[in-house]
């Protein structure tokens, strides 16, 4: 059982790192993300960049410590699929770039799409099975059980 708890903890740490390290910079300088959002045709790009950064940072921290893990994991799975399809689902065509460079960027963009979809799968597993014994969710559950007794 301890090995399973260690594996779940390691999985939570690894899943959370991408969102913590991606969310914080968006709050400091949202311009790059705002450009991607505007390029996808979405409105209020700067506001959405800040919201994305805040969501990624907070959700990443929640997964890291195992707080509200099931709900947070479902939200992150949806976020991953949305960003995969909206931002990484199509070809890259930068004017004045060589055709081969655009082709390579399109290939990397496709890999990013599948990476996001794969990560969504990890979050669905986490949502289904929970944060494990070494989490705030488990500690809160134990506290709630002792209050009910």
Buried (B, 14 or more C-beta within 10 A) or exposed (E): EEEEBEEBBEBBEEBBEBBBEBBBBBBEEBEEBBEBBBEBEBEEBBEBBBBBBBBBBBBBBBBBBBBBBBEBBBBBBEBBBEBBEBBBBEEBEEEEEEEEEBBEBBEEBBEBBEBBBEBBEBBBEBBEBBBBBBBBBBBEBEEEEEEEE
